[in-house]
Structure formats: structure tokens, C-alpha cells
Amino acid sequence: MSRVYNFSAGPAVLPEEVLREVQQEMLDYQGSGQSVMEMSHRSKDFDAIIKEAEADLRELMAIPENYKVLFLQGGASLQFAMIPMNLMKNKVADYIVTGQWAKKAWQEAQKYGKAVKIASSEDQTFSYIPDCSDLPVDDDADYVYICQNNTIYGTAFKKLPNTKGKLLVSDISSCFLSGPMDVSKYGILYGGVQKNVGPAGMVIAIVREDLITDDVLEGTPTMMKYKTHADADSLYNTPNCWSIYVCGKVFKWLKQMGGLEVMKERNEKKAAVLYDFLDNSRMFKGTVRKEDRSLMNVPFVTGDKELDARFVKEAEAAGFINLKGHRSVGGMRASIYNAMPLEGVEKLAAFMKKFEEEN
Ligand SMILES: *Cc1c(COP(=O)(O)O)cnc(C)c1O
């Protein structure tokens, strides 16, 4: 068996230890004689799995008591609608558009009310985070929305926007559990788990309790109400049992690694290997304003499309896969999530150096 270094933006690399554990339990989950994929979501075994997953996540992120943790389906993209449906009481919301995902969320919200783009970095292909210290936040805004780590463009908010007292809603899909966060600063935090946490098909939404009500937009489907899922502890209907189970294993792995402070240090160290190389390279260049660089997604180019393509191809042959940039930006992108070992990043930098010398 030989495993590649997988730099995919998502679905993405998972910790090998977790995959092995899951493999061990595949045919007989802890003496139950069945796999987790085969058991009832109302069984005692599964009840323990989901409760433990939630408890471990709460511990890792230090989630305050007055926030609910919801395991939902529909991907991060369904949250683009679910958020306005549940929060748009005044039918006004402000969006900071720093990439494709934030733009999609903003466009979706326009179906439900007045969604105002109060800042954007589209003028420079989303290569920076705009100054958000004094934005024209609407007096009536039900919330201010951000995408905290822009997976496609490789930018990240280093400082949260000044929402002028309004609720902050954040898409943390690609920086979920990459380091500590102060949950109390947000109304809602949510992320698709397939980037930095677990297998595709689930979103974890962390929602402040007072925002979970029956007062939602008219016509909101039962399944799109946070209250439906909160009241049923994420078991209103059959959840993504598999993803909850594997995410639970990843939470245990993160705890064993030392928690999110340690992950942050590890991620900073990994990102520095690549960024330092890029800053000193004659061939490869980072595409993002330095102070806004993401620790998770590192986009870069050579400036020559043919050379980019050759690099991606040769890298793949050498065991570094999924380095092609998003179809909307071209070039390359290395996603270096929690489960990517330092060794993988060091080897990639060494490969880039060699490629540079040979071309
Ligand atoms: C991938 C991604 C999404 C979309 O996720 P789906 O689960 O495929 O809907 C949304 N936001 C961010 C920041 C992402 O990286």
C-alpha cells in the first residue's frame, strides 16, 4: 500500500490513524457485530457516538453552554439559504464578499430579503481581505456575514469585522478546527466538514440558542428550521451517521494531538514552509496579499500556464496530488489541512525547488 500526499481542497486528507481505526471497526463496531453504517440512528451504540462527538467538539472549541451544536445535511451550500430563512426578521442582511463562496451566499440571501454587499475584494480577484473596521452596516441588518477562510483564493480574516453590534455569521468550512476561535463572538458558525474535519455530506452549525426560534420566514421547510434539529438533538430524521462517527474519531485525534492551540502552531509551521519558499522562489509566486494569507489553502503560480500544467503533472507523478488550482483561478493550490503532516509540506517544497532548478 502506498499513500499519496493529497493537497485537495475538499474532500480532503484525513488522519491516517483515524482511517485505520475506522477500518478496524468496519465489520464489527465495538462488539456490536455490525458496522456503524448499518446500525439504527436510534440505537444505544449510535446514541453514544453522537453524544460523545458533540461533547468532544464542545471541549475542543470551548463552545459556551448557550450554543447548540447541530449536525446537518445539505452541505455548506444549504446554509446559504437556511441562514436567511432563520435570521432575516427585518429582511435585511449585510455580506462581505471575499470569494466565490461568500458571493454564492450573498446571491442566495437575495431570494429572501435585501442582502447588501457592504465590502468586496472582487476588484483584485479576491486576493485580499478588505478593511472591515468601519463598514456601512445597515441599522436594520439582521446579521453581518463573512466567509472566514476563502478556500479558493487562499485568504483568511485575521481580525473579525466590526459589525457595529450586529450579529456575526461565519462560514468556517475550510478553517474549522484549524486553531482556537472565540465562539461567543458569533451568532452562527458553520462549516462543511469535508474540508478540514471529516467525510463529505455533513455540516456542523454552532448556533446561539436565542437565535433558534419558530419565528422564521414564511414557507420555511421543516427541515430548514434550526429549531427542528435543535429540539431533536440532530436526530429529527436520519442524520449522516457515517460522517458523525468519523468526525467523532477526528475530534478524539485532535484532542490527542494536544487540542487546537497545538494544531494552530502546527499549521503555522506548515504554512511557513510553503510561504517562505514562495517568497524566495524565482519561479513560483504566492497570489495573496501577505497579511491576508490563509494557513489552510496556499495558491501559487509560475506566471506561465504551460509551466503550471507541467508542474501539476510532474508533481502528481511524484505522489503530490490535487495541486491544480480552482478552475476559476488557474495556477496551483496546496490545501494543507490539519491532517497533512509537516513532512508532506516539506517534501512538496523540496519538489518545487527541484522543479525550479530543472526548468
Ligand atoms: C467547499 C466550501 C463550501 C461549499 O461546501 P458544500 O458542502 O459543497 O456545499 C462553502 N464554503 C466554503 C468556505 C467552502 O470551502
The ligand as an SDF file (V2000), in Angstrom:
LIG
                    3D

 15 15  0  0  0  0  0  0  0  0999 V2000
  -16.4260   23.9870   -0.0140 C   0  0  0  0  0  0  0  0  0  0  0  0
  -16.9840   25.2000    0.5860 C   0  0  0  0  0  0  0  0  0  0  0  0
  -18.3690   25.4690    0.5640 C   0  0  0  0  0  0  0  0  0  0  0  0
  -19.3650   24.5600   -0.1220 C   0  0  0  0  0  0  0  0  0  0  0  0
  -19.4430   23.3590    0.5400 O   0  0  0  0  0  0  0  0  0  0  0  0
  -20.5400   22.2560    0.1390 P   0  0  0  0  0  0  0  0  0  0  0  0
  -20.5530   21.3980    1.3610 O   0  0  0  0  0  0  0  0  0  0  0  0
  -20.0140   21.5640   -1.0670 O   0  0  0  0  0  0  0  0  0  0  0  0
  -21.8170   22.9270   -0.1130 O   0  0  0  0  0  0  0  0  0  0  0  0
  -18.8150   26.6020    1.1830 C   0  0  0  0  0  0  0  0  0  0  0  0
  -17.9760   27.4430    1.8070 N   0  0  0  0  0  0  0  0  0  0  0  0
  -16.6390   27.2200    1.8400 C   0  0  0  0  0  0  0  0  0  0  0  0
  -15.7500   28.2040    2.5320 C   0  0  0  0  0  0  0  0  0  0  0  0
  -16.1100   26.1020    1.2360 C   0  0  0  0  0  0  0  0  0  0  0  0
  -14.7840   25.8880    1.2730 O   0  0  0  0  0  0  0  0  0  0  0  0
  1  2  1  0
  2  3  1  0
  2 14  2  0
  3  4  1  0
  3 10  2  0
  4  5  1  0
  5  6  1  0
  6  7  2  0
  6  8  1  0
  6  9  1  0
 10 11  1  0
 11 12  2  0
 12 13  1  0
 12 14  1  0
 14 15  1  0
M  END
$$$$
